[in-house]
Amino acid sequence: MTSAALAADADMGLWLPSEADVAALEQQLDGKLILVDSLGRFDSYERHYAGITKSGVKLIEGTLLSTAVFTSASPGKIIEAEPYVFIMSVLGRRPSCGLVEVEYNPQTKTVTLIDCKL
């Protein structure tokens, strides 16, 4: 979802997640996210995190980019005030978990979405 689309939806608000909340999310992901071996370890992904609000509930949205698939990506964690928007044509590519979207509820400390996109 683009920043303009987020602004247009009155129910969604943006906020900056804390380092502690992102660390708790990553601790859960490291155990739950089984990545394709050829794409490297979880910590080899460029990991973007931002806070969003859906129906009054604060969530952390993450976009993870494999440095094996996206050679311009750099491993590491980036905490941002707005969700990372990634646009790419995927024609001719087979799914490989090169791009992963995640959602985490810091209040309940639960991962609510893990979605392998590429």
C-alpha positions in Angstrom: 0.0 0.0 0.0 1.4 3.4 -0.9 1.8 6.3 1.5 -0.9 8.1 -0.3 -3.3 5.2 0.1 -2.5 5.0 3.8 -3.2 8.7 4.2 -6.5 8.3 2.4 -7.7 5.6 4.8 -8.8 7.4 7.9 -8.7 4.2 10.0 -5.0 3.8 9.4 -2.3 5.8 11.3 1.4 5.6 11.1 3.8 5.5 14.1 7.5 4.6 14.7 8.0 1.2 16.4 10.5 1.0 19.2 13.7 -0.9 18.9 12.4 -3.3 21.7 9.2 -4.1 19.7 11.2 -4.8 16.5 13.6 -7.0 18.4 10.7 -9.0 19.9 9.2 -9.4 16.4 12.6 -10.5 14.9 13.0 -13.0 17.7 9.7 -14.6 16.8 10.4 -14.5 13.0 13.8 -16.1 13.4 12.0 -19.2 14.8 9.0 -19.1 12.5 10.3 -18.0 9.1 11.8 -20.9 7.3 13.6 -19.5 4.3 14.8 -21.2 1.2 18.4 -22.3 1.9 19.8 -20.7 -1.2 18.6 -17.3 0.0 20.6 -17.2 3.1 19.9 -16.8 6.8 17.2 -14.4 8.2 19.9 -11.9 9.2 21.1 -11.7 5.6 17.8 -9.9 4.6 17.4 -6.2 4.4 14.5 -5.7 6.9 12.2 -2.7 6.8 9.8 -2.1 9.7 7.1 0.6 10.3 4.1 1.1 12.6 0.6 1.1 11.2 -2.8 1.2 12.9 -5.7 -0.9 11.6 -9.1 -0.7 13.2 -7.5 1.0 16.2 -4.9 -1.7 16.7 -1.2 -0.8 16.4 0.8 -3.3 14.3 4.3 -3.4 13.0 4.5 -4.1 9.2 7.7 -5.5 7.8 9.2 -6.0 4.4 12.2 -8.3 4.1 14.3 -8.3 1.0 16.7 -11.2 0.3 20.2 -9.9 -0.6 20.6 -13.1 -2.7 17.7 -12.0 -4.9 17.9 -8.2 -4.7 21.6 -7.5 -5.0 21.2 -3.8 -4.2 19.8 -4.7 -0.8 22.1 -4.6 2.3 21.6 -6.9 5.2 20.3 -5.2 8.3 17.3 -3.7 10.1 15.7 -0.3 9.2 13.0 1.1 11.4 10.9 3.7 9.5 8.0 6.1 10.1 6.2 4.9 6.9 5.8 1.4 5.4 8.4 0.4 2.8 6.8 0.2 -0.6 8.5 -2.2 -3.1 7.3 -2.5 -6.7 8.7 -5.0 -9.1 7.5 -7.0 -12.1 7.6 -10.7 -11.1 6.8 -12.2 -14.5 8.9 -15.2 -15.2 10.0 -15.6 -11.6 9.0 -18.5 -9.4 8.3 -18.1 -5.7 11.4 -18.2 -3.6 10.8 -16.0 -0.5 13.0 -13.3 -2.0 10.5 -10.8 -0.6 8.6 -11.5 2.6 5.9 -9.4 4.2 5.2 -9.7 7.9 2.8 -8.1 10.4 3.2 -8.2 14.2 1.0 -7.0 17.1 3.4 -5.6 19.8 0.6 -5.6 22.4 -0.1 -9.3 22.2 3.4 -10.1 21.0 2.1 -12.2 18.1 3.0 -12.5 14.5 -0.3 -12.0 12.6 1.0 -12.4 9.0 3.9 -14.0 7.2 3.6 -13.9 3.4 6.2 -15.0 0.9 5.9 -12.8 -2.2 8.7 -13.8 -4.6 
